[in-house]
């Protein structure tokens, strides 16, 4: 589908739009609007036609008089509720990636792996219709999930997005020209395996962003980036978000918070032939082959999504994509 088919995320509700309904007790339900359809709850029926044509942020009434607030889901709402084949990049980390990676309109961006498409949606918004996003994914089921989720949210698969099956370390040279990529984001178990291909593809001054879950991964990728001699000294961080309860004078931190989800490491590509000036630092401790072995993917102990779960998520994402594009699909489940 062409980029012209991408659905606007504003204006009156239209058939095919996703709508987030907030009921009397604060319960959320998300539906896809279809002319002539109804949404069944345990307390009455809500007609889709009563929502179509209404402004975003309207209140609609069910057959028993219950009021529902109708809003288009924000990207963060969609990401947190969409079908998942693999763990997602949380919105707090996606926002940091866009900023520390300096993702800009018109940029050529490469990511690996695509997972369930959460980060892909944020990257597509940031680069705009004039940019280009190339996403690598090793597992076909995850690629299907990502395409389905993107189509369900946007109303069409963007023309400037290419999802390639395969290993970035082996296939990146076939997808882009050397020195033509502005930004590379690696969300994978062993990003150090992709550093050579990434350094060849990045333009001088381009940004490399690695998203890893564990301290051992962070340590190894940082040392691997330094060892290439192609990048600036890497910088590392993590992001934590704590909400607050605010009602009158009852102001306190929430009892729960979104704490550690992953580490971000960033570095910039040096011009070819440039030697980075040595920084004065304390002597780093030595490490042995046994330490390196402890850093291998098999020793990290990360959970892998099962094939059954990935296939189920792919079916759910593709079903949502069909409903969003007007193709025949399954009716919305009752509340």
HELIX and SHEET records of a PDB file:
HELIX    1   1 UNK A    3  UNK A    5  5                                   3    
HELIX    2   2 UNK A   48  UNK A   50  5                                   3    
HELIX    3   3 UNK A   75  UNK A   81  1                                   7    
HELIX    4   4 UNK A   91  UNK A  100  1                                  10    
HELIX    5   5 UNK A  118  UNK A  127  1                                  10    
HELIX    6   6 UNK A  140  UNK A  154  1                                  15    
HELIX    7   7 UNK A  168  UNK A  175  1                                   8    
HELIX    8   8 UNK A  191  UNK A  194  5                                   4    
HELIX    9   9 UNK A  195  UNK A  201  1                                   7    
HELIX   10  10 UNK A  215  UNK A  228  1                                  14    
HELIX   11  11 UNK A  289  UNK A  294  1                                   6    
HELIX   12  12 UNK A  297  UNK A  299  5                                   3    
HELIX   13  13 UNK A  307  UNK A  324  1                                  18    
SHEET    1   A 4 UNK A  28  UNK A  32  0                                        
SHEET    2   A 4 UNK A  18  UNK A  22 -1                                        
SHEET    3   A 4 UNK A  67  UNK A  71 -1                                        
SHEET    4   A 4 UNK A  58  UNK A  61 -1                                        
SHEET    1   B 2 UNK A  38  UNK A  41  0                                        
SHEET    2   B 2 UNK A  44  UNK A  47 -1                                        
SHEET    1   C 7 UNK A 161  UNK A 165  0                                        
SHEET    2   C 7 UNK A 132  UNK A 137  1                                        
SHEET    3   C 7 UNK A 108  UNK A 112  1                                        
SHEET    4   C 7 UNK A 181  UNK A 187  1                                        
SHEET    5   C 7 UNK A 202  UNK A 212  1                                        
SHEET    6   C 7 UNK A 263  UNK A 268 -1                                        
SHEET    7   C 7 UNK A 235  UNK A 238 -1                                        
SHEET    1   D 2 UNK A 244  UNK A 247  0                                        
SHEET    2   D 2 UNK A 250  UNK A 253 -1                                        
END                                                                             
